[in-house]
Amino acid sequence: MPADDLTAHSGDGLGWSSTPTRPADDALVLARALHDLTARFRLVLENASDVIVQYDDAGHVLWASPSLRTTFGYDDLAVVGTPLRFEPADAHRAAEAFVEIRMREGFDIIDSGGRAVCADGTLRHVTSRTRVVRHPSGALDYFVVTIRDVTEQVDAEAAKSASEAHYRMLADNSTDVVLHTDAASGCIDWASPSAQSLLGYHPEELVGRRVLDLMHPDDHATVRGAIRRSLDAGHLTGRTEARFLRADGSWVWMSDSGRAVLDVSGAVVGGIDSLRDVTVEHEMRDELERQARSDALTGLPNRRDLLARLDALLAHEPRAGTTAALLFLDLDHLKELNDSHGHLAGDAVLVEVGRRITASLRADDVVGRIAGDEYVVLLPSLAAAEDAWHVADAIHERLSTPVVVDGLRVRVSVSIGLTVARPGDRSEDVLHRADVALYRAKEAGRGRTEADVTEGPEPLTGSGDGSAVLPAPRESFTGTAPTVQHDA
């Protein structure tokens, strides 16, 4: 391309020209570039959140960024020629650092921290990085210190440490056993000292074991079910009760209140179990439940419990080759005994009669007291209906021996109504038939057994060879009014 063409295209945006430049022009371009660069650096320094301070060799401020005012309350111009203030101990360490920098060539950066004194006298926690700026000759020229306010971070860490110490103190002195479980391994990685007093284990003995392994095997299904229900409901906490193994091999009922531990992302990283001894409460609940199901005088199942057992018996087909029957018993002439010797004597007889009936039964049979002088016996698994008569005869036989009450020998007897369960029976059906049979026994002279003779389906019998045909009614024993004999 000809030279005149180069000149003509010097402004075409390609950034080059054939026209020579002069030294004055070069100086102007460099001055402008330096001005722009200085402006950019000043913009950065004046808007930095950290405080940037330039010190001379004597430790006096030569320049400070405007953030000095917002961070510490000082005017950045007013501090020129003076040192910034630090807590005495921190100021002493900073002075030693400056001395070390001066003394050691090549040691041009040092990190430190401390508490800076604000204009209003309050303290702020800071970290600082000091850099030495040297002449080309290597001589020290000035220092540039970058100061960062970390008060909030320090306070947060202090609060966290205090909280951890507080909760550790609570856990260490809690009467409950506190266990921390690692989610990855599923094992205990920390146990509170109370494990020693409540379970007999040193805390270190529990580390590496699973909480479930400390529980009674019979309680595993209940505990797993409770955990599953809590998780399905989206709960991070749950409570259950289980028997825990003590170091001496005994079992103790514990209430286990569990909570999942989450990390910042919401992932489960562990769990905390708080165990409390509830053996006394558990035993009290068991006792209350037993009392709700038991006759207060005899300790036998009461009407409520016996009817529940009868409902359960009728809801299922008898075992193969067996049939079920019921005996309805009435203690003969109890009123005469109460009238002649008082209710305490009558109560003693009721207790002894209940004990003797129980002694006449087989392992699967159940007797309950359902009213003042009435007992009911459930016979759930008879090989043949004839066996119901054998049980009734055994009861009559045991009651043939006089009952001794406070030196009195009292002869007693019972009247018994007998029936066998039928398909489709309800509890009231069976009790009604047995009650009718009992009435017939009383009408026939008491102290005897009468069987149900109402028409209906064949007795309910489990599939097999067992017979369920009742023999004809027969007399067992003859009952009379109680005879009382005084021992010599």
C-alpha positions as semicolon CSV with decimal commas, in nm:
position;residue;x (nm);y (nm);z (nm)
1;M;0,000;0,000;0,000
2;P;0,145;0,347;-0,085
3;A;0,253;0,576;0,198
4;D;-0,020;0,829;0,126
5;D;-0,275;0,551;0,160
6;L;-0,134;0,467;0,506
7;T;-0,179;0,828;0,610
8;A;-0,528;0,834;0,474
9;H;-0,625;0,522;0,673
10;S;-0,463;0,629;1,001
11;G;-0,804;0,690;1,156
12;D;-0,970;0,376;1,029
13;G;-0,992;0,224;1,384
14;L;-0,711;-0,029;1,333
15;G;-0,503;0,148;1,598
16;W;-0,195;0,215;1,390
17;S;-0,062;0,505;1,185
18;S;0,241;0,583;0,982
19;T;0,266;0,929;1,137
20;P;0,553;0,944;1,395
21;T;0,459;1,051;1,755
22;R;0,644;1,313;1,962
23;P;0,790;1,262;2,315
24;A;0,550;1,520;2,459
25;D;0,257;1,319;2,332
26;D;0,395;1,000;2,492
27;A;0,433;1,175;2,827
28;L;0,077;1,299;2,812
29;V;-0,057;0,949;2,740
30;L;0,144;0,803;3,028
31;A;0,027;1,078;3,263
32;R;-0,333;1,013;3,174
33;A;-0,287;0,637;3,220
34;L;-0,124;0,693;3,558
35;H;-0,404;0,927;3,662
36;D;-0,667;0,672;3,562
37;L;-0,486;0,393;3,745
38;T;-0,448;0,607;4,057
39;A;-0,816;0,695;4,046
40;R;-0,913;0,331;4,020
41;F;-0,691;0,233;4,312
42;R;-0,824;0,520;4,521
43;L;-1,179;0,414;4,438
44;V;-1,100;0,062;4,556
45;L;-0,927;0,179;4,873
46;E;-1,194;0,431;4,966
47;N;-1,474;0,176;4,924
48;A;-1,304;-0,124;5,080
49;S;-1,483;-0,274;5,380
50;D;-1,148;-0,352;5,541
51;V;-0,951;-0,066;5,693
52;I;-0,626;0,006;5,511
53;V;-0,366;0,211;5,695
54;Q;-0,024;0,337;5,582
55;Y;0,231;0,376;5,863
56;D;0,572;0,537;5,862
57;D;0,876;0,374;6,013
58;A;0,789;0,523;6,354
59;G;0,440;0,368;6,357
60;H;0,249;0,687;6,286
61;V;-0,039;0,698;6,040
62;L;0,042;0,848;5,703
63;W;-0,291;0,768;5,544
64;A;-0,605;0,573;5,631
65;S;-0,898;0,460;5,420
66;P;-1,240;0,618;5,485
67;S;-1,364;0,283;5,627
68;L;-1,171;0,379;5,942
69;R;-1,459;0,612;6,026
70;T;-1,737;0,355;5,972
71;T;-1,549;0,077;6,151
72;F;-1,383;0,250;6,445
73;G;-1,537;0,598;6,447
74;Y;-1,214;0,787;6,373
75;D;-1,178;1,061;6,113
76;D;-0,934;0,926;5,859
77;L;-0,763;1,265;5,831
78;A;-0,754;1,335;6,204
79;V;-0,549;1,025;6,278
80;V;-0,266;1,122;6,046
81;G;0,052;1,156;6,246
82;T;-0,075;0,946;6,538
83;P;-0,074;0,571;6,603
84;L;-0,397;0,372;6,615
85;R;-0,494;0,256;6,964
86;F;-0,504;-0,109;7,070
87;E;-0,551;-0,283;7,400
88;P;-0,214;-0,261;7,586
89;A;-0,137;-0,633;7,560
90;D;-0,226;-0,640;7,190
91;A;-0,037;-0,316;7,124
92;H;0,272;-0,468;7,287
93;R;0,252;-0,773;7,060
94;A;0,209;-0,548;6,755
95;A;0,515;-0,343;6,853
96;E;0,722;-0,661;6,887
97;A;0,605;-0,767;6,540
98;F;0,717;-0,433;6,393
99;V;1,058;-0,472;6,557
100;E;1,092;-0,821;6,416
101;I;1,008;-0,698;6,065
102;R;1,273;-0,430;6,090
103;M;1,533;-0,670;6,218
104;R;1,479;-0,949;5,967
105;E;1,538;-0,876;5,604
106;G;1,298;-1,059;5,376
107;F;1,042;-1,095;5,657
108;D;0,797;-0,854;5,497
109;I;0,451;-0,991;5,592
110;I;0,311;-1,064;5,935
111;D;-0,040;-1,163;6,041
112;S;-0,172;-1,074;6,384
113;G;-0,487;-0,981;6,568
114;G;-0,617;-0,814;6,877
115;R;-0,865;-0,566;7,014
116;A;-0,868;-0,219;6,865
117;V;-0,992;0,078;7,070
118;C;-1,270;0,269;6,893
119;A;-1,322;0,644;6,915
120;D;-1,599;0,592;7,173
121;G;-1,375;0,373;7,389
122;T;-1,535;0,041;7,297
123;L;-1,331;-0,252;7,174
124;R;-1,354;-0,435;6,843
125;H;-1,187;-0,767;6,764
126;V;-0,969;-0,740;6,455
127;T;-0,727;-0,937;6,244
128;S;-0,450;-0,757;6,061
129;R;-0,195;-0,825;5,791
130;T;0,112;-0,599;5,782
131;R;0,321;-0,570;5,467
132;V;0,657;-0,388;5,442
133;V;0,719;-0,159;5,145
134;R;1,089;-0,110;5,080
135;H;1,304;0,114;4,860
136;P;1,477;-0,051;4,567
137;S;1,782;-0,042;4,789
138;G;1,606;-0,268;5,036
139;A;1,566;-0,004;5,304
140;L;1,230;0,012;5,483
141;D;1,004;0,285;5,342
142;Y;0,663;0,237;5,512
143;F;0,408;-0,021;5,626
144;V;0,068;-0,102;5,479
145;V;-0,168;-0,267;5,727
146;T;-0,502;-0,424;5,629
147;I;-0,734;-0,441;5,931
148;R;-1,055;-0,650;5,932
149;D;-1,327;-0,622;6,194
150;V;-1,409;-0,978;6,311
151;T;-1,606;-0,886;6,622
152;E;-1,927;-1,054;6,508
153;Q;-1,739;-1,371;6,416
154;V;-1,551;-1,377;6,748
155;D;-1,872;-1,309;6,942
156;A;-2,054;-1,582;6,750
157;E;-1,776;-1,832;6,817
158;A;-1,770;-1,732;7,183
159;A;-2,147;-1,773;7,205
160;K;-2,121;-2,110;7,034
161;S;-1,848;-2,222;7,272
162;A;-2,048;-2,098;7,570
163;S;-2,357;-2,278;7,442
164;E;-2,163;-2,598;7,388
165;A;-2,011;-2,569;7,734
166;H;-2,355;-2,498;7,880
167;Y;-2,518;-2,797;7,714
168;R;-2,220;-3,018;7,795
169;M;-2,253;-2,909;8,157
170;L;-2,625;-2,995;8,149
171;A;-2,558;-3,330;7,985
172;D;-2,272;-3,411;8,224
173;N;-2,488;-3,332;8,526
174;S;-2,822;-3,456;8,396
175;T;-2,995;-3,734;8,585
176;D;-3,101;-3,867;8,243
177;V;-2,865;-4,068;8,026
178;V;-2,779;-3,869;7,713
179;L;-2,641;-4,058;7,412
180;H;-2,514;-3,913;7,084
181;T;-2,526;-4,144;6,785
182;D;-2,336;-4,101;6,460
183;A;-2,564;-4,143;6,158
184;A;-2,296;-4,295;5,935
185;S;-2,206;-4,581;6,169
186;G;-2,530;-4,598;6,366
187;C;-2,320;-4,630;6,682
188;I;-2,294;-4,427;7,000
189;D;-1,999;-4,186;6,991
190;W;-2,065;-4,007;7,321
191;A;-2,247;-4,093;7,645
192;S;-2,311;-3,876;7,948
193;P;-2,157;-3,963;8,287
194;S;-2,505;-4,051;8,421
195;A;-2,480;-4,379;8,228
196;Q;-2,269;-4,501;8,521
197;S;-2,535;-4,438;8,786
198;L;-2,843;-4,539;8,586
199;L;-2,716;-4,827;8,374
200;G;-2,393;-4,923;8,544
201;Y;-2,175;-4,858;8,237
202;H;-1,879;-4,625;8,218
203;P;-1,958;-4,385;7,930
204;E;-1,665;-4,518;7,727
205;E;-1,813;-4,869;7,746
206;L;-2,113;-4,753;7,544
207;V;-1,911;-4,591;7,264
208;G;-1,927;-4,806;6,951
209;R;-2,248;-4,984;7,054
210;R;-2,593;-4,937;6,901
211;V;-2,877;-4,803;7,117
212;L;-3,103;-5,083;6,990
213;D;-2,853;-5,344;7,113
214;L;-2,909;-5,219;7,468
215;M;-3,285;-5,278;7,443
216;H;-3,474;-5,597;7,524
217;P;-3,529;-5,801;7,204
218;D;-3,905;-5,815;7,273
219;D;-3,916;-5,432;7,252
220;H;-3,734;-5,397;6,919
221;A;-4,048;-5,417;6,704
222;T;-4,227;-5,157;6,917
223;V;-3,932;-4,917;6,901
224;R;-3,879;-4,960;6,527
225;G;-4,251;-4,902;6,470
226;A;-4,244;-4,579;6,672
227;I;-3,940;-4,453;6,478
228;R;-4,102;-4,540;6,146
229;R;-4,423;-4,359;6,237
230;S;-4,232;-4,046;6,341
231;L;-4,030;-4,040;6,018
232;D;-4,338;-4,104;5,802
233;A;-4,506;-3,808;5,972
234;G;-4,204;-3,588;5,900
235;H;-4,113;-3,551;6,267
236;L;-3,754;-3,517;6,383
237;T;-3,841;-3,617;6,738
238;G;-4,004;-3,920;6,894
239;R;-4,060;-4,094;7,225
240;T;-4,094;-4,458;7,319
241;E;-4,042;-4,686;7,617
242;A;-3,830;-4,999;7,629
243;R;-3,639;-5,218;7,868
244;F;-3,266;-5,142;7,875
245;L;-2,997;-5,384;7,982
246;R;-2,795;-5,278;8,283
247;A;-2,433;-5,376;8,326
248;D;-2,532;-5,621;8,601
249;G;-2,763;-5,808;8,361
250;S;-3,090;-5,670;8,499
251;W;-3,349;-5,482;8,293
252;V;-3,483;-5,136;8,364
253;W;-3,770;-4,955;8,192
254;M;-3,648;-4,635;8,026
255;S;-3,829;-4,358;7,841
256;D;-3,630;-4,280;7,525
257;S;-3,682;-3,931;7,381
258;G;-3,494;-3,914;7,051
259;R;-3,412;-3,624;6,821
260;A;-3,241;-3,620;6,482
261;V;-2,937;-3,394;6,446
262;L;-2,915;-3,207;6,114
263;D;-2,628;-3,030;5,944
264;V;-2,661;-2,689;5,776
265;S;-2,793;-2,853;5,459
266;G;-3,069;-3,033;5,648
267;A;-2,913;-3,378;5,620
268;V;-2,933;-3,610;5,920
269;V;-2,584;-3,652;6,066
270;G;-2,668;-3,807;6,399
271;G;-2,919;-3,847;6,677
272;I;-2,955;-3,768;7,045
273;D;-3,131;-4,008;7,281
274;S;-3,230;-3,895;7,630
275;L;-3,304;-4,192;7,854
276;R;-3,500;-4,159;8,177
277;D;-3,571;-4,434;8,429
278;V;-3,949;-4,489;8,430
279;T;-3,952;-4,825;8,607
280;V;-4,164;-4,695;8,895
281;E;-4,410;-4,523;8,660
282;H;-4,427;-4,835;8,442
283;E;-4,495;-5,057;8,742
284;M;-4,763;-4,816;8,862
285;R;-4,933;-4,824;8,521
286;D;-4,915;-5,202;8,519
287;E;-5,069;-5,210;8,865
288;L;-5,347;-4,972;8,768
289;E;-5,417;-5,180;8,460
290;R;-5,417;-5,496;8,669
291;Q;-5,657;-5,336;8,916
292;A;-5,886;-5,230;8,633
293;R;-5,899;-5,593;8,521
294;S;-5,905;-5,762;8,860
295;D;-6,158;-5,822;9,134
296;A;-6,043;-5,622;9,436
297;L;-6,139;-5,893;9,687
298;T;-6,019;-6,216;9,527
299;G;-5,761;-6,088;9,279
300;L;-5,935;-6,291;9,005
301;P;-6,024;-6,138;8,667
302;N;-6,329;-5,914;8,705
303;R;-6,640;-5,905;8,487
304;R;-6,485;-5,662;8,239
305;D;-6,173;-5,871;8,186
306;L;-6,358;-6,202;8,176
307;L;-6,603;-6,077;7,913
308;A;-6,310;-5,949;7,704
309;R;-6,152;-6,294;7,725
310;L;-6,485;-6,456;7,628
311;D;-6,522;-6,222;7,330
312;A;-6,170;-6,312;7,214
313;L;-6,243;-6,684;7,261
314;L;-6,561;-6,671;7,052
315;A;-6,395;-6,464;6,779
316;H;-6,165;-6,753;6,683
317;E;-6,231;-7,112;6,588
318;P;-6,115;-7,353;6,860
319;R;-5,791;-7,539;6,809
320;A;-5,816;-7,860;6,605
321;G;-5,992;-8,137;6,793
322;T;-6,112;-7,912;7,078
323;T;-6,425;-7,735;7,186
324;A;-6,492;-7,448;7,428
325;A;-6,731;-7,442;7,722
326;L;-6,834;-7,211;8,005
327;L;-6,931;-7,276;8,367
328;F;-7,150;-7,026;8,555
329;L;-7,111;-7,075;8,932
330;D;-7,308;-6,935;9,224
331;L;-7,195;-6,975;9,586
332;D;-7,492;-7,128;9,769
333;H;-7,645;-6,951;10,069
334;L;-7,383;-6,673;10,099
335;K;-7,646;-6,439;10,243
336;E;-7,712;-6,670;10,538
337;L;-7,338;-6,684;10,612
338;N;-7,310;-6,304;10,601
339;D;-7,614;-6,263;10,824
340;S;-7,495;-6,511;11,085
341;H;-7,119;-6,443;11,095
342;G;-7,072;-6,106;10,925
343;H;-6,944;-5,989;10,588
344;L;-6,577;-6,036;10,683
345;A;-6,642;-6,408;10,721
346;G;-6,834;-6,407;10,393
347;D;-6,546;-6,227;10,217
348;A;-6,297;-6,481;10,351
349;V;-6,511;-6,763;10,212
350;L;-6,535;-6,589;9,872
351;V;-6,155;-6,561;9,857
352;E;-6,105;-6,927;9,953
353;V;-6,370;-7,047;9,707
354;G;-6,195;-6,854;9,429
355;R;-5,862;-7,012;9,526
356;R;-6,011;-7,365;9,526
357;I;-6,184;-7,315;9,191
358;T;-5,852;-7,198;9,045
359;A;-5,680;-7,508;9,185
360;S;-5,938;-7,729;9,011
361;L;-5,865;-7,591;8,663
362;R;-5,622;-7,680;8,388
363;A;-5,347;-7,452;8,262
364;D;-5,558;-7,290;7,985
365;D;-5,872;-7,243;8,193
366;V;-5,964;-6,908;8,350
367;V;-6,192;-6,824;8,642
368;G;-6,325;-6,479;8,721
369;R;-6,556;-6,328;8,981
370;I;-6,826;-6,130;8,798
371;A;-7,059;-6,041;9,086
372;G;-7,096;-6,077;9,463
373;D;-7,133;-6,456;9,481
374;E;-7,097;-6,543;9,111
375;Y;-6,797;-6,689;8,930
376;V;-6,749;-6,778;8,563
377;V;-6,504;-7,038;8,435
378;L;-6,385;-7,037;8,071
379;L;-6,277;-7,373;7,931
380;P;-6,118;-7,282;7,595
381;S;-5,972;-7,613;7,479
382;L;-6,164;-7,924;7,582
383;A;-6,077;-8,247;7,407
384;A;-6,444;-8,345;7,448
385;A;-6,753;-8,181;7,593
386;E;-6,755;-8,452;7,862
387;D;-6,443;-8,286;8,003
388;A;-6,651;-7,986;8,112
389;W;-6,830;-8,219;8,355
390;H;-6,496;-8,340;8,487
391;V;-6,392;-7,982;8,565
392;A;-6,726;-7,913;8,737
393;D;-6,691;-8,233;8,941
394;A;-6,338;-8,134;9,043
395;I;-6,469;-7,799;9,170
396;H;-6,744;-7,967;9,373
397;E;-6,489;-8,211;9,515
398;R;-6,249;-7,938;9,631
399;L;-6,529;-7,741;9,792
400;S;-6,648;-8,046;9,986
401;T;-6,377;-7,979;10,244
402;P;-6,496;-7,716;10,496
403;V;-6,351;-7,367;10,476
404;V;-6,186;-7,252;10,801
405;V;-6,252;-6,886;10,886
406;D;-6,132;-6,747;11,221
407;G;-6,165;-7,085;11,390
408;L;-6,497;-7,163;11,220
409;R;-6,534;-7,461;10,991
410;V;-6,779;-7,363;10,720
411;R;-6,921;-7,617;10,479
412;V;-7,001;-7,454;10,143
413;S;-7,121;-7,560;9,800
414;V;-7,177;-7,406;9,456
415;S;-7,445;-7,446;9,191
416;I;-7,307;-7,467;8,835
417;G;-7,465;-7,404;8,495
418;L;-7,273;-7,553;8,201
419;T;-7,290;-7,472;7,831
420;V;-7,076;-7,535;7,523
421;A;-6,994;-7,265;7,266
422;R;-7,184;-7,281;6,935
423;P;-7,113;-7,131;6,593
424;G;-7,210;-6,763;6,579
425;D;-7,233;-6,728;6,956
426;R;-7,194;-6,389;7,119
427;S;-7,081;-6,350;7,477
428;E;-7,432;-6,268;7,595
429;D;-7,565;-6,583;7,424
430;V;-7,326;-6,812;7,608
431;L;-7,376;-6,639;7,942
432;H;-7,753;-6,652;7,904
433;R;-7,758;-7,025;7,836
434;A;-7,522;-7,092;8,127
435;D;-7,734;-6,870;8,352
436;V;-8,048;-7,064;8,259
437;A;-7,869;-7,389;8,337
438;L;-7,751;-7,241;8,670
439;Y;-8,109;-7,150;8,761
440;R;-8,213;-7,508;8,694
441;A;-7,932;-7,632;8,922
442;K;-8,060;-7,408;9,202
443;E;-8,418;-7,519;9,145
444;A;-8,303;-7,882;9,161
445;G;-8,162;-7,840;9,510
446;R;-7,830;-7,650;9,469
447;G;-7,481;-7,793;9,508
448;R;-7,504;-7,955;9,167
449;T;-7,428;-7,901;8,797
450;E;-7,689;-7,867;8,524
451;A;-7,614;-7,843;8,154
452;D;-7,774;-7,624;7,891
453;V;-8,053;-7,818;7,718
454;T;-8,176;-7,545;7,482
455;E;-8,202;-7,641;7,117
456;G;-7,959;-7,491;6,871
457;P;-7,670;-7,563;6,632
458;E;-7,417;-7,827;6,716
459;P;-7,152;-7,707;6,964
460;L;-6,861;-7,512;6,815
461;T;-6,577;-7,760;6,770
462;G;-6,239;-7,722;6,604
463;S;-6,183;-7,946;6,302
464;G;-6,059;-8,282;6,428
465;D;-6,180;-8,586;6,619
466;G;-6,291;-8,419;6,943
467;S;-6,646;-8,491;7,057
468;A;-6,866;-8,197;7,153
469;V;-7,178;-8,381;7,260
470;L;-7,291;-8,305;7,617
471;P;-7,412;-8,601;7,821
472;A;-7,747;-8,587;7,993
473;P;-7,768;-8,360;8,301
474;R;-7,669;-8,528;8,623
475;E;-7,647;-8,444;8,989
476;S;-7,306;-8,387;9,136
477;F;-7,342;-8,283;9,499
478;T;-7,634;-8,180;9,712
479;G;-7,610;-7,830;9,861
480;T;-7,760;-7,715;10,186
481;A;-7,738;-7,398;10,390
482;P;-7,385;-7,340;10,525
483;T;-7,309;-7,552;10,828
484;V;-7,077;-7,386;11,078
485;Q;-6,878;-7,593;11,328
486;H;-6,669;-7,434;11,603
487;D;-6,328;-7,592;11,653
488;A;-6,266;-7,715;12,005
